[in-house]
Amino acid sequence: MGKELKTNAVRILERNKIDYELITYECDEFIDGLHTAELTGAPVEQSYKTLVMQGKSKQYYVFVIPIAKEVDLKAAARSVSEKSVEMIHVKDLTAITGYVRGGCSPLGMKKQFPTVIDATAQGYSDIYISGGRIGTTIRVNPLALARVTRAVFADVIS
């Protein structure tokens, strides 16, 4: 693997001795998760996107949900004991996480935010998440991902 492909997400997996597969694809700008799955051959139902939200308390949260689904804001808020949560503005993503839209991974953000992985992920031996840079996807065990991100599993999709 070339040195330029070692993202923070990959370094964290390696440091924690977690098995993963890094999948790269040609892409220079944001494309949605469905197109990414199509490019990489990853099963859509096992492909997950990373959403960053802010609670009423001003705390940031990370939600990892299936790419073809929408987050249920009430369920998401309940899962992190908030009255409400809302998506952060795309323009704030890099400042908050260190990642750009389309390359936001639940691994290796500037700070460790409380993380929730949708409960559907527990039904798979592997899920596909962003590799931390546009053009990279990581196949990883969801339980290992939860362990390294200190995530909880909850039903957060509508």
Buried (B, 14 or more C-beta within 10 A) or exposed (E): EEEEBBBBBBEBBEEEEBEBEBBBBEBEEEBEBEBBBBBBEBEBBBBBBBBBBBBEEEBBBBBBBBBBBEBBBEBBBBBBEBEEBEBBEEEEBBEBBBBBEBBBBBBBBEEEBBBBBBBBBEEBEBBBBBBBBBBBBBBBBBBBBBEBBEBEBBBBBE
